Amino acid sequence: MELFNREVLGLVPWFVGSWLLAVAVAVLLWLAQEWGRTARAALRLLYGAGRPLAPGDLLAALYAIGAPYAALVLGYLSAEVMGLSGFSWWQTLGQGALLGAGLFVLVGLVWRHYMRAAPPPAGMLARSRRLLQTPAGRALFLLWAAAEEFHWAFYRAIPTLLWGPGVGLWAGLLLAAAERALCPQTTARLRRPGGIEEEAWWAAKIIVLTAAYAALGNLWVCIVLHALLEAWVGWLTQRRAAAPAEPARTAPRPAPGVAVLAGGVVLLLLVVFTWQAGRPRLALPAAAAAPASPTAFVVPTPTPTATPPPLPTATALPTATPVPTAAPAPTPPVTYVVRPGDTLKDIAFAFDVSVADLMQVNGLTEPDALQVGQVLVIP
């Protein structure tokens, strides 16, 4: 509980400062377009074309990673809350591979259906298309994915600590969406060709990857999935833009089946993953019955004789004899038997203790070194 209070209270200024700074910088950059020739030249330097990743994008990525990293180093945030530790790698990788394959098929079907309707506009998904142009830029997909995932995980840290993962994950999603909606660049993007599709892709991306984190609990795997999905959609867009123009169709054939199927699958994923994140993953042991109260200690009284002895002239007052009390029975320690699929993060969350204290009490050196049937002492 002490760790919980410290994290919640300590993260409030970090979160408020990060949220306000992101919105303030976006508004400042938007207003700088009207400040004269020097300001516009500085903006062209920050977001100029011809490079895989513009300096402004690189600064934004470093800020998105740097704020949570500073909170981790200074002790205001734990790695377990961010999803950086306290999970089983083998189990997470297996689930991530299956989930990633399903997401690739779903995204590919939706974007193939969209690309068949019309070629993408020139400015649509500009960053992803720039990164695909050079081998060095393709490697930067991982950096940008890490920046967005760290930023989202940082925003859902406080709601998760307050309300648990079932509500906290989606509350953090709404906070990130509110930050993006308050930026004037988002409003301007919606007015240009392809802007609505780009914002729809961002919304679908954060929803699907939040659902993936609800199922996996591993931020590292979500970063890889994020980078692969971003590159996959960028490649589809670039390929369709480079294809020769098709003759205009007088009556394009509607194909709503794929879109309806994709929307149904997304809704099903959200329901299943939210239920899985919200339900208790551990069966807590029943509380031990309170020991019965000890019976009263009966003090024997002397039996009077027929003829009592004569009273002495001066008698000393007898001292009170303390009545012995029964010693309370020692309270047995709370234990938990490890079951298949359990992780230290899940056990610590279920009993409201930290992973570090759980490892120290049980003499564990590796968070993944759990065996089925192992008895853990809960501090």
N, C-alpha and C positions, 0 to 999 in steps of 0.2 A: 504493500500500500504506500510505503514511503517513496519507492521508485515511481509509482503512478503519479503521486502528487507532485513530485519534483519535475517529472517530464511535462505534465499538463501545464503547470504554472510557468515553468521555464520556457516552454515552446510558444506561449502566447505572444510575447514581443517579437520573437523570430518570425512567426507566421504573419502577424499584422504588418511588420516591417517589410517582409518579402512581398506580400500582396500589394501594399500601397506603393512600394518602389516600382514594381512591374507596371502597374497602371500609370504611375506618374511619368515614367520614362517613355512609355508609349504615347502619352498625350504630348509630352515635350517634343518628341521626334515629329509628331504630326504638325504641331504648331510651327516647328522650325522651317517648314516649307515656305512660310510667308515672311521669313525674317531677312530676306535679301539674298544676294548672289553668293556670299560667303557661306551662309548656312546651307543653301542648296548644294554647293560644291562639297561640303562636308558630308551631306547625306548621300551624294553619289559615291563618295569614297567609302562610306560604310556599307552601302548596299549596291555597289556597282556590279554590273554583269561582267562576264568573262572569266570568273574564278569559280572553282567548284563550290566553295563556301565563302560567302561574303564576310568581311571583318565584323559587321554588325551581328550576323548570325553566330559567328564564333564567340563573340562576347556574350551574347544571350545564352549560348549553351554552357559556357564556363560559369556564368552566374547561376544558372539553374542547377548545376552540379555543386558549385562551391558553397551555396547557402546551407543545404542539408549536410554537406561534408563538414563544414565548420561546426554545426550543431552537434554532430556525432563526435568530433574530436574534443570539443569542450565539455562533453558529458550531458548536454541538454536533451539528447535524443539517443535512444538505444537502437542497435542494429536489428533487434528482433522486430520492433515496430515497423521499421522500414522494409522488412522482408529480405534482409541481407544475410541472416543467419537463423539457426533454429529450425532447419527443415532437413528432410532426407533427400539427398541428391539423386539417388537411383530412382526412387519413387517419383520425384518431381520431374526428372528427365523423361521417364516413360509417359507420364500424363501429358507433359508438355509436347512431346512428339505427336501424340494422337490429337491433341487439341490444335496444334499448329497445322497439321495436315487438313483437318476439317475447316479451319479458318482460311487456308489457302484456296481450297476448293470453293468455299462460299464467296470469298472476295473475287476470285477469278470469274465465277459465273456472273456476278452482279456487274463487274466492270466490263466484261465482254458484251453483255447486253447493252450497257450504256454506250460503249464505243461503236457498236454497230449502228446506232441511231445517227451520229454525227461526229466528225473529227473534233478533237479537243481544242479549245482556244489556245493561243500562243502563250499566255501567261498563266495557264492553269498548272498547278503543282510545279512551279518554276524551280524551287529548291531541289526537289527530287530529280528533276530532269537535268539540272546542272551537275548534280553529283554523279549521275550515270555517264557523263560524257568522258571522264578520265578515270583510269584505274585508281588514282589517289583519292578521287572524290567518292568512289564506291566504298572505300574503307571508312569514310566519314559518316556513312549511314549509322554505324554503331555508336559514334559519338553523339549524334543528334538524338538517336533513340534513347541513349542513357540520360541525356539532358531532360527530355520530356518525361521519362519514367521516374527519375529522381524528383522532378518538380511535382508530379502528381502524387507520388508517395509521401512527399513532405506535407502536402496539403491535406491528405487523409490521415495523418498521424494523430492529431488532436481529436477529431471525431471518432477514430478507432479506439483511442484510450478512454474516451468518455462513454461511448455507446456500444462498443464492441464492433467486430468486423462486419456483421450483417448490415448495420446502418452506417457505420463509419466510412466504408468504402464508397458508397454512393453519395454521402454527404461531401466527401472530398472531391468527388467528380463534379458536383454542382458548384463547389467553390472555384475549381479550375475553369469551369465553363463561364461562371460569372466574371472572372478576371479577363477571359478572352472577349466576352461580350462588351465589356466596358472600354476596350481599346478602340480608338477611332479607326484604326487600320482595318478592323473586322468589318465595320459598316461600309467602308470604301471598297473592300474586297467583294462584298455582296452585290455591289452595283456594276461591276465589270463582268464581261463574259467569262463564264467558268467559275465565278466566285461562289455561287451557291453550291455547285458540286464540290468545290474544295472544302468549304465549311461543313458540308454533309459528310465528307470523308473524314474530317477531323473528329466530328461527333461520333461517327461509327467507330473510329479507331479507339477513342478513349473509352467508349462503352464496352467494346469487345475485349480490350486489354484489361480493363478493370474486372470484367467477368473472369478472364483468364487468371488474374492474380487472386481472385476469390477462391478459385479452385486449386491453384498451385501454392500460393503463399511464398513464392520464390521470385524476388525482383530480378535476379540475374537472368533467369529463363525468360521472363517477360521482356527484358531488354532485347534479347536475341530475336524473339518473336516479333517485336516491334520493328526492329531493323529490317528483318526479312519481308514483313508485310509492306513497309514503306518502299523498299526497293522493288517489290513485286508490282505494286500499283504504279510506281514511276516508270517501270519498264513497259507495262502495258500501255500507258499513256504515250510514252515516247515512240513506241512501235506504231501505234495507230496514227500519230501525227506525221511520222515519216512515210507512211504507206501512200501510194498514189490515190488521188481523189477518185471516189466512185461516182458514176453518173447519178444525178438526182433522181430520187424515186417520186413518182407522182402520188403514190399512196403507200407510205411505209407500213409494213406489216406489224401490227402491235404484238408484243410478246410479254404480257404482264405476268405470265406464270412464274418466270424465274424471280422477278422482283417480289412477288407475293410469297414464294417459297423461302427466299432469303430473309424477308422480314419475319416470317413465322419461326425460322430456325434461330434468328437472333433473339426473339422474345423468349423462346424456349430455353436458350442458353442463359439468359438473364435470370429467369425464374429458378432454374436448377442450381446455378452457381450461387445466387443469393441465398437460397435455402441451405445449401451446403455450408456457406460461410457463417450463416446465422445460427445453425443448430449446434448444440454441444457435441464436440467430437470425442469426448471422453466420458466414460461412465464413472462418476464420482462415487467413492465408497460411502456406504451408509454410515452416519454418525454412530459412534459407539454409545450403547445405553449407559445412562448415568448410574454409577455405583449406588447400591442401596445404602441408605443412611445407617450408620452403626447404631446398635441398640444402646439404650441408656445404661450407664454403669450404675449398678445398685450398690450403695454403700451399706454394708451390714451394720445393724444396730445391736449393741450389747443387750443381752437378756437380763433384766433386773433380778436380783436375788430376793429371797423372802424378807431378810432383815438387812436393810442397807447399813453400811458402816457409818459411824458418827462423822459429822462434818468437821474438818479441821478448823482451827481458829483463823488461820490465814492461808488462803489457797491462791496459787497463781493461776491466772486465766490460761486455759489451754489454747495453744496455737491452732489455727485452722489447718486442717490437713487438705492439701490440694487434691481435687478429684481427678484422677488420670483420664485424659481424653484419648480417644482412638485416633491414631495417625491416619491422615487421608491417604487413600490408595493412589499410587502414582498413575498419572494419565498416560496411557500408551501412545507412542508417536503415531502420527498419521502416515500411512504408507499407501503406495499405489503399485499395482502389478502391471508391467508393460505389456500391451497387447499389440498384435500386428498392425502396422500403419501408424503407431504413435510416434511422436517426436517430442523432444524436450520443449520446444516452443509451445506445442499444444498443451502439454502437461502443466507448464508454468502458467499459461494463460488460464487454464481451468481452475487452478488453485490460487490464482492471484499472487504469484511469487515471480521473482526474476529468474531467468535462465542461469545467471551467474551464481546466485545463491543455491539453486538446485544442484548445479554441478559441484559446488564446494562442499555441500553437506554429504553428497554421495560419493565424493572422491573421483569424479569424472574429469577427464582431460579433453575429451573430444565430444562435441554435442551430438554427433551421429553414431556414437558407439553404444547404442542401446540394443538389448537382446530381449526377445519375447520371453516373458516370464520373469524378468528381472524385477526385483522389489526395490522401489525407490522411496526414500524417506523424505517427506515433505516438510521443509522448514517452517 
